[in-house]
Amino acid sequence: MLTKNKLNNDNYNDKKNKEDENLSGEDFFNQISSYGVILNRVKLCDIELIRRWRNDPDISKDLIYRKYISSEQQIKWFSTITNKNNFFYTINFLKRCLGIVYIKDIDYELSHGTFGLITISDCAPESLVVLRSTFCLLDFCFNQLILEKISMKILARNYKIKHICVRYKLQLVEICNQDEEMIETYTLYRNFYNNDQYCVDTRDLLRVQ
């Protein structure tokens, strides 16, 4: 179930409307609910909590960007994501906020965006909550935004996330060196996501659990 304010699904699914520069990303899809999780669009009141997560060594050690983030930097970051090219959501499950999941830097002309998630230290990447929130956002990316492809960049040494990428058959398309760390880029295509039997079966299982 998707809730939104000013746009209906038909208009939003129309690619011409998605390319309309007059659309404001803060006006629609403020909440996504599926697979038992609720994703709420990140608001100004959320950013200090997110900043604390990002600066937690147990969390930041697995992220590509690991430098300390100040309050000023966080406010500046928030000002760049309240638009139709970036959708950042808090993950809410059983009345707990467990992290964020997002699709960012969307290029509607190329039908592509960059996927990512950050979960708090007591929420393992392979947990059902992470899978539920991941599929919830992927449904949104592929079936509401109608993107053809999403990419995900991870540290090569982040074996837990790499395991998920391999398990759900994301394609490894690039390996590069950045600040003495190996970065891997994986991609997933809409047609594969909607038709691969393993992905379909997993989504069906999560819906009934």
C-alpha positions as CSV (number, residue, x, y, z in Angstrom):
1,M,0.0,0.0,0.0
2,L,1.3,3.4,-0.9
3,T,0.1,6.7,0.4
4,K,0.8,10.1,-1.2
5,N,-0.5,13.6,-1.1
6,K,-0.8,15.5,-4.4
7,L,-0.2,12.9,-7.1
8,N,-2.2,9.8,-8.0
9,N,-0.5,6.6,-9.2
10,D,-1.6,7.0,-12.8
11,N,0.0,10.4,-13.1
12,Y,3.1,9.3,-11.2
13,N,3.6,6.2,-13.3
14,D,3.5,8.3,-16.5
15,K,7.1,8.9,-17.4
16,K,6.4,12.2,-18.9
17,N,5.1,13.5,-15.5
18,K,8.1,12.0,-13.8
19,E,10.4,14.1,-16.0
20,D,8.4,17.3,-15.2
21,E,10.8,19.6,-13.4
22,N,7.9,21.2,-11.6
23,L,7.2,18.1,-9.5
24,S,8.4,18.4,-5.9
25,G,9.8,15.2,-4.4
26,E,8.6,16.1,-0.9
27,D,4.9,16.1,-2.0
28,F,4.4,12.4,-2.7
29,F,5.1,8.8,-1.5
30,N,5.7,9.9,2.1
31,Q,4.9,6.4,3.3
32,I,5.3,2.9,1.8
33,S,3.8,-0.1,3.6
34,S,4.4,-3.7,2.6
35,Y,5.7,-7.1,3.8
36,G,4.9,-6.0,7.4
37,V,7.2,-3.0,7.5
38,I,6.5,0.7,7.2
39,L,8.8,3.0,5.4
40,N,8.4,6.7,6.3
41,R,10.0,9.4,4.2
42,V,12.9,11.0,6.1
43,K,11.9,14.3,7.7
44,L,14.0,17.0,9.3
45,C,13.2,15.6,12.8
46,D,14.8,12.3,11.8
47,I,18.2,13.5,10.7
48,E,19.9,13.7,14.1
49,L,19.1,10.1,14.8
50,I,20.4,9.1,11.4
51,R,23.6,11.1,12.0
52,R,24.1,9.2,15.3
53,W,23.7,5.9,13.4
54,R,26.2,7.1,10.7
55,N,28.8,8.1,13.3
56,D,28.5,4.8,15.2
57,P,31.7,2.9,14.6
58,D,29.8,-0.4,14.6
59,I,27.8,0.9,11.7
60,S,30.2,3.1,9.8
61,K,32.9,0.4,9.5
62,D,30.8,-1.3,6.8
63,L,30.0,1.9,4.9
64,I,31.9,3.4,2.0
65,Y,31.9,6.9,3.6
66,R,33.2,6.5,7.1
67,K,34.2,10.0,8.1
68,Y,32.6,11.8,11.1
69,I,29.4,13.8,10.1
70,S,28.7,17.1,11.9
71,S,25.2,18.5,12.5
72,E,25.9,21.2,9.9
73,Q,26.8,18.6,7.3
74,Q,23.7,16.5,8.1
75,I,21.4,19.5,7.6
76,K,23.1,20.3,4.3
77,W,22.7,16.7,3.3
78,F,19.0,16.8,4.1
79,S,18.5,19.8,1.9
80,T,19.8,17.8,-1.1
81,I,17.4,14.8,-0.7
82,T,14.0,16.4,-0.5
83,N,13.3,16.1,-4.2
84,K,12.0,13.6,-6.8
85,N,15.4,12.2,-7.5
86,N,16.0,10.9,-3.9
87,F,13.7,8.8,-1.7
88,F,15.1,8.1,1.8
89,Y,13.0,6.2,4.2
90,T,13.2,5.2,7.9
91,I,12.6,1.4,8.4
92,N,9.8,0.9,11.0
93,F,8.9,-2.6,12.3
94,L,7.0,-3.4,15.5
95,K,7.1,0.3,16.6
96,R,10.9,0.4,16.3
97,C,12.9,2.5,13.9
98,L,15.7,0.1,12.7
99,G,17.5,2.1,10.0
100,I,17.1,3.7,6.7
101,V,16.7,2.4,3.1
102,Y,16.9,4.6,0.0
103,I,17.0,5.0,-3.7
104,K,19.0,8.1,-4.7
105,D,20.4,9.9,-7.7
106,I,17.5,8.8,-9.8
107,D,18.0,9.5,-13.5
108,Y,14.5,9.1,-15.0
109,E,15.8,9.5,-18.5
110,L,18.2,6.5,-18.0
111,S,15.6,4.8,-15.8
112,H,18.2,4.2,-13.1
113,G,18.9,4.9,-9.4
114,T,21.3,3.9,-6.7
115,F,20.0,1.7,-3.9
116,G,21.3,1.5,-0.3
117,L,20.4,0.8,3.3
118,I,21.8,1.4,6.8
119,T,20.6,-0.6,9.7
120,I,21.3,-0.2,13.4
121,S,23.9,-2.5,15.0
122,D,21.5,-5.0,16.5
123,C,19.7,-5.5,13.2
124,A,21.7,-8.0,11.2
125,P,21.8,-7.4,7.4
126,E,20.5,-10.9,6.7
127,S,17.5,-10.5,9.1
128,L,13.9,-10.7,7.9
129,V,13.4,-7.0,8.7
130,V,16.1,-6.1,6.2
131,L,14.7,-8.4,3.5
132,R,11.2,-7.0,4.1
133,S,12.3,-3.4,3.9
134,T,14.5,-4.1,0.9
135,F,11.7,-5.8,-1.1
136,C,9.3,-3.1,0.0
137,L,11.6,-0.4,-1.6
138,L,12.5,-2.5,-4.6
139,D,8.7,-2.9,-5.3
140,F,8.5,0.9,-5.2
141,C,11.5,1.4,-7.4
142,F,10.4,-1.1,-10.1
143,N,6.6,-1.0,-10.0
144,Q,5.9,2.6,-9.0
145,L,8.8,4.7,-10.2
146,I,9.1,2.2,-13.1
147,L,12.9,2.2,-13.1
148,E,14.5,-0.3,-15.3
149,K,17.7,-0.8,-13.3
150,I,19.1,-0.1,-9.8
151,S,22.7,-0.2,-8.7
152,M,24.2,-0.8,-5.3
153,K,27.8,0.0,-4.2
154,I,29.3,-1.9,-1.3
155,L,32.7,-2.5,0.3
156,A,34.2,-5.7,-1.1
157,R,34.9,-6.8,2.5
158,N,31.2,-6.4,3.5
159,Y,30.5,-10.1,3.2
160,K,27.0,-10.0,4.8
161,I,25.7,-7.6,2.2
162,K,27.6,-9.3,-0.5
163,H,26.0,-12.6,0.5
164,I,22.5,-11.0,0.0
165,C,23.6,-9.6,-3.4
166,V,24.7,-13.0,-4.6
167,R,21.7,-14.8,-3.0
168,Y,19.3,-12.6,-4.9
169,K,21.3,-12.8,-8.1
170,L,22.4,-9.2,-8.4
171,Q,25.1,-8.8,-11.1
172,L,28.6,-7.8,-10.2
173,V,29.4,-5.2,-12.9
174,E,32.4,-3.3,-11.5
175,I,35.2,-3.5,-9.0
176,C,37.3,-0.3,-8.3
177,N,39.7,1.0,-5.7
178,Q,38.6,4.0,-3.7
179,D,40.7,5.4,-0.8
180,E,42.5,2.1,-0.5
181,E,39.3,0.1,-0.3
182,M,37.9,-2.2,-2.9
183,I,34.4,-1.1,-4.0
184,E,32.0,-3.5,-5.8
185,T,29.0,-2.4,-7.8
186,Y,26.0,-4.7,-8.3
187,T,23.0,-4.2,-10.5
188,L,19.4,-5.5,-10.6
189,Y,17.0,-5.2,-13.5
190,R,13.2,-4.7,-13.2
191,N,12.4,-7.6,-15.6
192,F,14.6,-10.0,-13.7
193,Y,13.2,-8.9,-10.3
194,N,9.6,-9.3,-11.4
195,N,10.1,-12.6,-13.1
196,D,12.8,-14.6,-11.4
197,Q,11.1,-17.4,-9.5
198,Y,13.4,-17.2,-6.5
199,C,12.7,-13.5,-6.0
200,V,8.9,-14.0,-6.6
201,D,8.8,-16.9,-4.1
202,T,10.7,-14.9,-1.5
203,R,8.3,-12.0,-1.8
204,D,5.3,-14.3,-1.5
205,L,6.8,-15.9,1.6
206,L,7.5,-12.6,3.3
207,R,3.9,-11.4,2.6
208,V,2.4,-14.3,4.6
209,Q,4.9,-14.4,7.5
